[in-house]
Amino acid sequence: MNYKAIAQETLNIEAQTLFDAAKGIDDVFDKSVDVILSCKGKLIVTGVGKSGLIGAKMAATFASTGTPSFFLHPTEALHGDLGMISKEDVVIAISYSGESEELGAILPHVKRFNVPLIGMTKNLNSTLGRYSDLVIKVDVKKEACPLDIAPTSSTTLTLALGDALAVCLMKARNFQKSDFASFHPGGALGKQLFVKVSNLMQTKNLPIISKTAKLKDAIVKISEGRLGTVLIVDEQETLLGLMSDGDIRRALLEDDFSLEDDVVKYATLNPMTLEDEEMLASEALVLIERKKIQLLVITDKNKKIKGVLHIHTLIEKGIS
């Protein structure tokens, strides 16, 4: 059996369904967007079975892109959850046939709230179609299922129409990256746009030694600090330089190497520092990678040490 050909046929059927639907977008879609935009409450999505699964995803997409939304299961609605619907809400009800028994049972009660009801169905004359104020038609010529029974093309189209609604709402609201990140503070984008250097920099137990310290003291301090680097300061506690374990390995190659040498003999003097601890951590990572360093020292304008930011910390926290 040629599974590759079957997969290609499935994708082609569903792709054609989306192309056909794109050509058929009409004024009802525009009106639906306007109704949702004017909603002062929440956008409630409901449906059963496969339609319910699609509805749950749609509600999640709306909620994360600036439209307060949640999914309401029709069965749960009949047993008390109808109280979640207020008179300022808008309801999207999904049923490909429009004759889902569980969904049909709550439609009269939804209408009692006198809220706008947007139906998504293939049949305008179905129960859902008749109860709906607006019907976004889910028009599918053929399911990708070889029996033309299992919801495949129809669920793909319903999901895509939900995405289209969400994108229209995003553009109407001028929804930006920063807005999206505010709804996803724990995600990659949220970390990129909100986590600052001050949130991640280490400020306690810093490996700091005096410029008069010996190389052997620096080695001990590096081991204790677990940053692979020691910070060197002068008499005024001003940052003078850094010494890394790499510097020590290179020092070992010197003919006159001695553990009794002053640490500054092998240190990197006047290292790169950062005064702006409010800089985004993602920007600090770019700086670290550009300069090909592992440790960035955060100081005040007088070069007094406030903390350090290690590249490993940024990576561990998912900053990219």
C-alpha positions in Angstrom: 0.0 0.0 0.0 1.3 3.4 -0.9 1.0 5.4 2.3 2.9 8.4 0.9 0.2 8.8 -1.8 -2.6 8.4 0.7 -1.0 11.1 2.9 -0.6 13.4 -0.1 -4.2 12.9 -1.1 -5.4 13.6 2.4 -3.5 16.8 2.6 -4.6 17.9 -0.9 -8.3 17.3 -0.1 -8.0 19.3 3.1 -5.9 22.0 1.4 -8.5 22.3 -1.4 -11.2 22.7 1.3 -9.4 25.6 2.8 -8.8 27.2 -0.7 -12.5 26.9 -1.5 -13.5 28.4 1.9 -11.2 31.3 1.4 -13.0 32.2 -1.8 -16.4 31.9 0.0 -15.7 34.3 2.9 -18.6 36.7 2.9 -20.2 39.6 4.9 -21.3 37.3 7.6 -17.7 36.8 8.6 -17.2 40.6 8.8 -20.3 41.0 10.9 -19.1 38.2 13.2 -15.8 40.0 13.8 -17.7 43.2 14.5 -20.0 41.5 17.0 -17.1 40.0 18.9 -15.2 43.3 18.9 -18.2 45.1 20.4 -18.5 42.4 23.1 -18.1 43.9 26.6 -18.0 40.5 28.2 -16.4 37.2 27.2 -16.4 35.2 24.0 -17.8 31.7 25.0 -17.2 28.8 22.6 -19.3 25.6 22.9 -19.5 22.3 21.0 -19.6 18.5 21.5 -17.2 15.8 20.4 -14.7 16.7 17.7 -16.4 20.1 17.4 -15.9 20.5 21.1 -12.2 19.8 20.8 -11.9 22.3 18.1 -13.9 24.8 20.1 -11.6 24.4 23.1 -8.6 25.2 21.0 -10.3 28.2 19.5 -11.2 29.5 22.9 -7.5 29.1 24.0 -6.4 31.0 20.9 -8.8 33.8 21.4 -7.8 34.1 25.1 -4.1 34.3 24.3 -4.5 36.9 21.6 -6.5 39.5 23.4 -10.1 38.3 23.4 -11.3 37.1 26.8 -12.7 33.6 26.1 -13.4 30.2 27.5 -14.9 26.9 26.4 -18.2 25.8 27.8 -19.2 22.1 27.4 -23.0 21.8 26.6 -23.5 18.9 29.0 -21.9 20.9 31.9 -23.9 23.9 30.8 -27.2 22.0 31.4 -26.1 21.1 34.9 -25.2 24.6 36.2 -22.5 26.1 34.0 -25.0 28.2 32.0 -24.5 30.6 34.9 -21.2 31.4 33.3 -22.9 33.2 30.5 -23.7 36.9 31.2 -25.8 39.3 29.2 -22.6 41.1 27.9 -21.1 37.9 26.4 -21.1 36.5 22.8 -21.4 32.8 22.1 -19.9 30.8 19.3 -21.6 27.4 18.9 -20.0 24.7 16.7 -21.8 21.7 15.1 -21.0 20.6 11.6 -24.5 19.0 11.1 -26.1 21.6 13.2 -28.2 18.9 14.9 -26.1 17.9 17.9 -28.5 16.8 20.5 -26.5 18.0 23.5 -25.8 21.4 21.8 -29.4 21.8 20.7 -30.6 21.3 24.2 -28.8 24.4 25.5 -29.6 26.8 22.5 -33.0 27.9 23.8 -31.5 28.7 27.2 -28.6 30.6 25.6 -31.1 32.7 23.7 -32.9 33.5 27.0 -29.8 35.6 27.9 -30.4 37.6 24.7 -26.7 37.3 23.8 -25.4 37.3 20.2 -25.1 33.7 19.0 -22.7 32.9 16.1 -23.2 29.4 14.7 -20.6 27.4 12.8 -22.3 24.7 10.7 -22.8 23.5 7.2 -26.6 23.7 7.4 -28.3 27.1 7.7 -31.6 25.4 8.2 -30.5 23.1 11.0 -31.4 23.7 14.6 -28.2 25.6 15.2 -28.6 27.5 12.0 -32.1 28.7 13.0 -31.1 29.7 16.6 -28.1 31.6 15.4 -28.0 35.3 14.8 -25.1 34.8 12.4 -23.9 31.6 10.7 -20.4 31.1 9.5 -20.9 28.3 7.0 -18.6 25.3 7.3 -18.8 24.2 3.7 -17.1 20.9 2.9 -17.4 19.0 -0.4 -15.6 15.9 0.8 -14.1 14.6 4.0 -10.6 13.4 3.7 -11.8 10.2 5.3 -12.0 7.5 2.6 -15.5 6.7 3.8 -16.4 10.4 3.7 -17.6 10.0 7.3 -15.0 10.8 9.9 -14.6 14.5 10.6 -11.4 15.5 8.8 -11.8 18.2 6.2 -14.6 19.7 8.3 -12.7 19.9 11.5 -9.7 21.3 9.7 -11.8 24.0 8.1 -13.6 24.8 11.4 -10.2 25.2 13.1 -8.9 27.4 10.3 -12.0 29.6 10.4 -11.5 30.0 14.2 -7.9 31.1 13.5 -9.1 33.5 10.8 -11.4 35.1 13.4 -8.6 35.4 15.9 -6.3 37.0 13.4 -8.9 39.5 12.3 -9.5 40.4 16.0 -5.7 40.7 16.6 -5.3 43.1 13.7 -8.4 45.1 14.6 -7.0 45.6 18.2 -3.5 46.2 16.9 -2.3 43.3 19.1 1.5 43.3 19.3 4.3 40.9 20.3 4.5 42.6 23.7 0.7 42.0 24.2 1.1 38.3 23.3 4.1 38.0 25.6 2.1 39.5 28.5 -0.3 36.5 28.2 2.6 34.1 27.9 5.1 35.2 30.5 6.5 31.7 31.0 6.9 31.1 27.3 9.9 31.8 25.1 8.6 35.1 23.8 7.6 36.2 27.3 11.1 35.5 28.6 12.5 37.3 25.6 10.4 40.4 26.2 10.1 40.6 30.0 13.0 38.9 31.8 15.6 41.5 32.7 19.3 41.2 33.7 18.3 42.1 37.3 16.0 39.1 37.4 18.8 36.6 36.7 22.1 38.2 37.8 23.9 36.7 40.8 24.5 39.2 43.6 25.5 37.1 46.5 28.7 35.1 47.3 30.6 36.6 44.4 34.2 35.4 43.9 36.0 38.7 44.6 39.7 39.2 45.5 42.1 42.1 45.9 44.5 43.1 43.2 47.3 42.2 45.7 46.2 38.6 46.0 48.4 35.8 44.7 47.6 33.5 41.8 47.2 30.6 44.2 44.5 32.6 46.1 42.7 33.3 42.8 42.6 29.5 42.0 41.0 28.8 45.4 38.5 31.6 44.9 37.6 30.4 41.4 36.9 26.9 42.8 34.7 28.3 45.6 32.8 30.7 43.3 31.8 28.1 40.7 31.7 30.7 38.0 35.0 29.8 36.4 36.1 33.4 37.0 37.3 35.6 39.8 36.6 39.3 40.1 39.6 41.5 40.9 39.1 44.9 42.7 41.4 47.7 43.9 41.6 49.4 47.2 38.3 51.3 46.6 36.5 48.0 45.7 36.3 49.2 42.1 36.4 46.5 39.5 39.9 46.2 38.0 39.9 43.0 36.1 38.9 39.3 35.7 40.7 36.1 35.8 39.2 33.0 34.4 40.3 29.4 34.6 41.3 29.8 30.9 43.6 32.6 31.9 45.2 30.3 34.4 45.7 27.5 31.9 47.4 30.0 29.6 49.6 31.3 32.5 50.9 27.8 33.0 52.6 28.0 29.6 54.7 31.0 30.7 58.3 30.2 31.5 58.3 32.3 34.6 55.0 31.1 35.9 54.6 31.0 39.7 51.7 30.5 42.0 53.2 33.3 44.1 52.8 35.8 41.2 50.3 38.7 41.7 46.9 37.8 40.2 46.9 41.0 38.1 49.9 39.7 36.1 47.7 37.3 34.3 44.3 39.0 34.6 42.2 40.5 31.9 42.2 44.2 32.9 39.4 46.6 32.2 36.9 43.9 31.2 33.6 44.6 29.6 30.9 45.6 32.1 27.2 46.5 32.0 25.7 49.3 34.0 22.1 48.9 32.9 20.7 46.0 35.0 17.2 46.7 33.5 18.4 45.6 30.1 16.5 42.6 28.8 18.2 39.3 29.4 17.8 38.4 25.8 19.8 41.5 24.8 22.4 40.7 27.3 22.8 37.3 25.8 23.4 38.9 22.4 26.0 41.1 23.9 27.7 38.1 25.6 27.7 36.1 22.4 29.0 39.0 20.3 31.9 39.6 22.7 32.5 35.9 23.0 32.6 36.0 26.8 31.0 33.8 29.4 30.6 36.2 32.3 29.2 39.7 32.2 29.8 41.9 35.3 27.1 44.4 36.2 28.4 47.5 37.9 27.3 51.0 38.8 28.7 54.1 37.0 31.7 54.1 39.4 32.6 50.5 38.5 31.4 49.1 41.9 30.3 45.5 41.4 26.5 44.9 41.7 26.4 41.4 40.3 27.3 39.0 37.5 25.4 37.3 34.7 26.8 34.0 33.4 25.9 32.6 30.0 25.0 29.3 31.5 22.3 31.0 33.6 20.7 32.5 30.5 20.7 29.2 28.8 19.3 27.3 31.8 16.4 29.9 32.1 15.5 29.5 28.4 16.7 32.9 27.3 17.3 33.0 23.5 
